[in-house]
C-alpha cells in the first residue's frame, strides 16, 4: 500500500502564512503540490516586474495566495490604471484582459488561457451596435464592460454592474440603450426613470437561477439571507434580500454579517468570501463559470514563464474603446 506522508502542522508546510489563508478550503495533503506553482509564480512576478489581477470568481488558491489585486470588474479596471508594473497577468476572462490593455497600452498584458471567454461578450458584435445606433438615432449607448473592445469602441460609455444606475442617470438622457445583458438592464430599469432599451444577452452563470430556487432555499434553510447578482433574472432579484455586484455582495456580508447567507452568483465568489468570515454559515447553491475555471495556478505560472498569451487591441479600435472606458471611470 502506498502511503503519502503529509506535514503534521501548518508551520512545517511551505509558505505557511499563505496556507493559513486557504486552509479551510485546501486540504493539507494537497498544499505542497500547489505550493510548487505558487513559489514559482511569486519568483516570476519579481523577475518580470509583474502583477496579477484576479476577479472575484477565481478559485481561492489563486485569489488568496498569488493575486496582487482582487475585485469585481470595476475594481480591476480602476486598479489596472494605477499599477506601475511592466506586466499585468489577468486571472479572469478575455474582455477583462482587453480592458486592462486599453487602460495600459504601453504595458504587456497576459491572459493564461485564450479560451477564457464570456457568454455576454459573445452575445453581441460591433455590427449589432452600429445597427442599434441607426435604429435609435441620438440615443446614448451604455455598454457593459463584459464585452469585446470592438463593441466598446462603438459605444458612448461603459458601465459595470456596480455603477450601471449611476452611469445611466449621469448621461442626462430620457432614454438609453444598455448592452448586452438583458437582465441587468431590466433590473436597473426598475431603479430609474430613464427608459432603457435592452439587448437579449445573458450570463450563462446567472441566467440559470430561478425564483423557485430562492423559495426552496428559504424553506430548507430558515432565516437565510439571500444575495443576488443583478445579472440574475428580475423575478430572482425580486425574491432576494439584496442585489449588487460581487464587490457589493462582499461588502454587505462584511457589514451586515448575516448568520446564514447565500450568494446567487459564481461558485468561487462564495468560497473566497467564506474564507474571510469563518464564523458565518454560507449556503452554496452556486453555478460554475467554465471560462473563469480555465485559469489555474499552472497556466498562470506558464504565462509568466513564456510571456503568453499577450493581449493586443488594434490601435483604431483601442482609441475609441478606451474613451468609453475612461468616461465610465471619470463618473465613478
Secondary structure, DSSP 8 states (H G I E B T S, - for coil): -------SSGGGSTTHHHHHHHTTTS-HHHHHHHHHHHHHHHHHHHHHTEEEEEETTS-HHHHTTT-SEEE-HHHHHHHHHH---SEEEEES-HHHHHHHHHH-TTSEEEES-TT---TTGGG--HHHHHHHHHHTTT-EEEEESSS-HHHHHTSSEEE-TTTHHHHHHHT--SEEEEESBHHHHHHHHTT-SSEEEE--B--TTGGG--HHHHHHHHHHSTT-EEEE-TTS-HHHHHHSSEE--HHHHHHHHHHH--SEEEEESBHHHHHHHHHH-TTSEEE---B--TTGGG--HHHHHHHHHHT--B----HHHHHHHHHHHHHHHHH-
